[in-house]
C-alpha cells in the first residue's frame, strides 16, 4: 500500500486563483470542480467557487485546495501551517523560489544556514507560508 500526504489549502474565494498560480510555479495538471459542477446550488453565491481542486506536478508536488462555503466559519489564523518544499537540488529549489516569489513577502531570504546549504521562507500572495530547504543529513554539534 502506498500513501501520499498532500497539502490541502482552505480559502474563502481564492482557491481557483491560488491553484492557477501554483500550476504556473510547479507545472503539471490543474483540476477544478466547482460547487455548481456538483449541483450544490442551495446557496447560489458559491456556485463558481472551488469545491475540490488540485495541481499535480510531473515532479510529484501535489497541492489541493477548496473554498470554504459561506455557511461555514473560516479563519486562517496566524502561522496555522507552513508548506515545506525540500529538495536534494539547490538549483531546483532556487527555481521554485523564484516563481513563488511573485507577489510574495520574503520572511527569510533564500540562502545558506548552519544546517543546510539553502533555506528560505516566504509568504505568497495568497497568504500561504512556504519553507524551502535543501535536504541534508542532520549532524548534531
N, C-alpha and C positions, 0 to 999 in steps of 0.2 A: 504494500500500500504506500502511495506517495501523497504527502500532504504539503501544500504550499501555504505560507502565510502571505496574505496580500493586504496592503494598506487600503482601508476603506475610509474615505473622507466624507464628512457630512457638511452640507452647505445650506444656505437659505436663498436659493435662486441663482447661485453662481456655478452650479455643478457643470453645466454644459460648457461654459467659458473656461473653467478650470481644466476639464478633461481635454478640450481642444488645445489648450496651451501645453498640457503635459504630452500630448501626442506630438506637438511641434518640438518639444525637448527630447523625448525618448524615441520618437518614431513609432512604428507599429500600427496596429489596428484599433480604431475607435468604435465602440458600440454604445449607442444611447437609446434607451427605451423611456418614453415619457409616461406620465400618469394617463394622458389621453390615449396613448397607444394601448394601454392595458384596460381601457374602459372605465377607469376610475374618474368619473365625471360628476360625482355627487356635489363637489365644490369645483366649479369650472376654472377658478383662478389658477390652480397649478397645472392645468392640462398640458401645457408645453414644457413644464419643468421635468427634471430627470428623476424617474422612479428607480432606475438602475442604469449605471453606465460604467464602462471600463476602458482602459487603454492597456494593451499588452504589447510590449516591445519585442523585437526579434532577439534582443539580448537577455530577455527574461524578466525585465522590470514590469510589474503589474500594479496599476492603481485603479481602484474602484471609487465611485462617488455617487451621491444622490442628493436631492434637495429635500430637506426635512419639510413635510407638508405643514401648511399654516396652522392646522389644529393641534399640532404637537409643539411642546416647548423646545427651544433650541438655544443653547448658549455655548459658544466656542470655548469660553473660559480663557484664562491666561496660562500659557505653557501646558495645555492639556495633553499634548503629544508632540513628538518630533517624528519625522520620517527620515530614516537613516539610509544613505546610499554608501555602500562600501565596495571598493574595487581593489584588485591587485595592480591595476594600471593607473599611474598618476596622470598620464595623458588622457585616458578615457574619463577619469573623474574631472579633470580640468575642463574638458569639452562640455560635459554635462553642467558644470558650474556656470560656464559662460552662457548657456542657454537658459538656465533657471534664473540667472541674474537679471533678466529683462523685467524692469519694474520692481525689483526686489530691494529690500533693506538688508544690507550686509551686517550681520551681528558679530561675526568673527571672520576676518578675511582669510581666503584660502592660502595656506602657507604651511611651512614645517612646524611641527610641535615635538616635544620630547619623545612622545610615544609613536609618532608616525611621520613619514616624510611629507604628508599633505593632509591638512584638516581645515575645514571651514564650516560656517553656519550662516544661513541666510533665511529671511522670511520673505516668501514670494508674494506677488501682487494679490494673491487670494488669502493671505494670512497664514499659510502653511509654512512651518519651520522645517527646513531641510538641514540635516547634519551629514557632512560628507567626509570620508577619510579613506586613506589607503590602508588596506589590511596588513598588519604586521603581527608577528608573534609577540605576546606580552612578555616583557623581561623585567621583573621587579628589581629595583635598585638596592 
